[in-house]
Amino acid sequence: MAVRLGGTAGSVGVVVKHVRSLLLAERVLIIGGGLAGLAAATALAPRGFRITLLEARNRLGGRASSFQDAASQQLIDNCQHVSMGCCTNLAHFFRTIGVDGFLAAQPALYFMTPDRRVSRFAAADWPAPMHLAASFMRAHFLSPWEKLRICWALWRLRRAGTQGDDPPFADWLARHGQSPRMVARFWGVVLVSALNETPDRVGLRYARKVFLDAFLRHPRGFEVEIPKVPLGQLYGQELHQWLERHQVEIRRQTAVKHIRIEKERFVGVETRSGDQLESGCCIAAVPHDRLLGLLPAETVERHAYFTNVRHLEHSPITSVHLWWDRPVLRLPHVVVVDGIGQWIFNRTMAEQSAGLTKGGAGETNGAESGQYVQVVVSAARQFRGLGQAEIERRVVEELRRLMPAARTAQLRNCRVITENAATFSALPGVDRWRPVQLSPIENLMVAGDWTATDWPATMEGAVRSGYLAAQAILALRGFRERLIRPDLV
Ligand SMILES: Cc1cc2nc3c(=O)[nH]c(=O)nc-3n(C[C@H](O)[C@H](O)[C@H](O)COP(=O)(O)OP(=O)(O)OC[C@H]3O[C@@H](n4cnc5c(N)ncnc54)[C@H](O)[C@@H]3O)c2cc1C
């Protein structure tokens, strides 16, 4: 049965939608209010399902969220999150809830080396994959010979098979004549921030995907989008209003303690406060290690589907938030080549473009004259065992080397935040351990960036997983509808 719904609002579509609403009106419990759970809710609610979403914390957004910082009196993100032009499902989610205007697309990327020289990367009017060729050829941090070798390797990467094995990318790079300097100055710069892993710990599959989707397939693929507002606002009022309009019941501070399974079917959940909730269907959109703790041990042990998840490994991200008494960075961001952190974000500039520093949240922190800058250090294992003061010292020292204005500026406030389990690692062969959304428990779906999405751990991956879980529920009821959005064309 093929039904077309939710696309352009034709009268047939509207009628079918109402018929479906009447037929279904079925309750779906979603556990977890991160992007995966939220995306599933936005997909199912307009299609006639009654959604109850249970979130352990008092805020939505999961790992992509903000909190009120006592010292700066500001809503700050646990870490700057960026999207890219190639994240088509995340863009769809933003449009659905009406927050796409909160993102500032960066038409150019600024790469800086320790000697403070900057190369600007912007797309020329040439078709992909040549749109970045002119910028790349002008890049100051690679020699002409290195650029030729990298171009050749990129050409080979485009043609590399993706079936079967997912060999270590480091081996592939070595086989294709990429020197440690080329890895450090080109491949690593891109991969560490995109995959939150070092090139020696990732497989060919996701490394290839990053370069293809972001740089080679479409001129807009590489466009980084930076939220102009804190994540708490990006996933704030508009999202809540959308959920309310679609009668999605949100229960915050409601942590699930047990998922009840009887005779290989999901029957309900028990919350930590002892409430029992039942429904015909459930999407568990919690981190993978949490999911195993919620399920009955015998269910987990009976299915390799669940036990496989234990093989997934985590990688940490540290963000260092710095408030200076005057501007130290004139650019909107910097991609650091050969540095401790990979990105420096000019949060004041981003928030000014949303009008936040004029009487908004930023002003309370003196942002009018000062500047709020955030440094993101991905795959931050180098900081293990170091105290916050030492991390701050190293990062500030680097900033003062890179930005002369920071040498005389006063640092008013600094906050170091480390997320130890920021993302799963895209280790070689990682997809073996990532489950599809339809679990062996027929009426239980799983979602989350760690499930099988064909994407690494990103907001795009999380949204995809939510859409795929919703799609699986529709399919079980005989409605074949593709919810995943096409790639950029
Ligand atoms: C520091 C950092 C930086 C990042 N930077 C980027 C970036 O720049 N770009 C990008 O695309 N991605 C980035 N990511 C990755 C991105 O945040 C995640 O991929 C995405 O948010 C995952 O969403 P999710 O819904 O799968 O999981 P989560 O966000 O982890 O959501 C799971 C939710 O389940 C809830 N929960 C857990 N247990 C229970 C329970 N028992 N009962 C009820 N609720 C429960 C949690 O509270 C949480 O809200 C970053 C992540 C981190 C940590």
The ligand as an ORCA input file, in Angstrom:
! r2SCAN-3c Opt
* xyz 0 1
  C      30.145     18.505     23.136
  C      29.384     18.070     21.914
  C      29.559     18.772     20.715
  C      28.863     18.359     19.589
  N      28.968     19.087     18.420
  C      28.181     18.764     17.375
  C      28.158     19.585     16.213
  O      28.821     20.621     16.128
  N      27.342     19.211     15.184
  C      26.567     18.091     15.246
  O      25.829     17.820     14.296
  N      26.565     17.303     16.346
  C      27.347     17.610     17.392
  N      27.336     16.828     18.511
  C      26.576     15.572     18.487
  C      25.093     15.820     18.758
  O      24.912     16.584     19.924
  C      24.431     14.466     18.951
  O      24.741     13.629     17.866
  C      22.909     14.562     19.033
  O      22.504     15.655     19.801
  C      22.394     13.246     19.620
  O      20.996     13.296     19.779
  P      20.215     12.014     20.323
  O      18.798     12.374     20.395
  O      20.614     10.840     19.526
  O      20.797     11.737     21.781
  P      20.760     12.677     23.126
  O      20.945     14.101     22.705
  O      21.774     12.072     23.999
  O      19.295     12.488     23.659
  C      18.923     11.459     24.524
  C      17.918     12.024     25.514
  O      17.429     10.948     26.319
  C      17.288     11.411     27.637
  N      17.291     10.253     28.515
  C      18.322      9.440     28.828
  N      17.919      8.467     29.664
  C      16.606      8.661     29.874
  C      15.620      7.991     30.637
  N      15.935      6.914     31.378
  N      14.349      8.442     30.628
  C      14.007      9.536     29.912
  N      14.921     10.226     29.168
  C      16.195      9.787     29.146
  C      18.487     12.328     27.823
  O      18.306     13.203     28.914
  C      18.525     13.040     26.479
  O      17.747     14.206     26.472
  C      28.030     17.217     19.640
  C      27.873     16.537     20.858
  C      28.522     16.959     21.972
  C      28.298     16.235     23.263
*
